């Protein structure tokens, strides 16, 4: 069964179809959640809450072709709520394991992303880590495509000013 058929079945109340759709997207959802909340436990909680909200509101999905956009929007809302709760309680310390150069670069990038204002960080995460096009990001965030392009440019500039991390990750897409 293809995604379009699964989405239609899920809208009709087929929980197994929705489950298949969520499982197929779990890695992308987890990565996006982790980039927001910075810890494995919180990222897993965000994905779980996103799945629950998707289950409860799949019937409200008006345009099946935008299922991924709709799901990411739910995830972003949940992740932002968790992130706001985190910033009210504890400072951000990236979760680091191992001692390789790649781990160090990852930690540096995570720190750099955490320092960028949220409206720029969200656009960079969706563009680079979720491979969404500008128009799709605009639909997810409900902002004009020109604003997305502007935030990408300004967000890249903020990362570029941080030096080595920008060059190492080659954020030139």
Secondary structure, 3 states (H helix, E strand, C coil): CCHHHHHHHHHCCCHHHHHHHHHHCHHHHHHHHHHHHCCHHHHHHHHHHHHHHHHHHHHHCCCHHHHHHHHHHHHHHHHHHHHHHHHCCCCCCCCCCCCCHHHHHHHHHHHHHHHCCHHHHHHHHHHHHCCCCHHHHHHHHCCCHHHHHHHHHHHHHHHHCCCHHHHHHCCCC
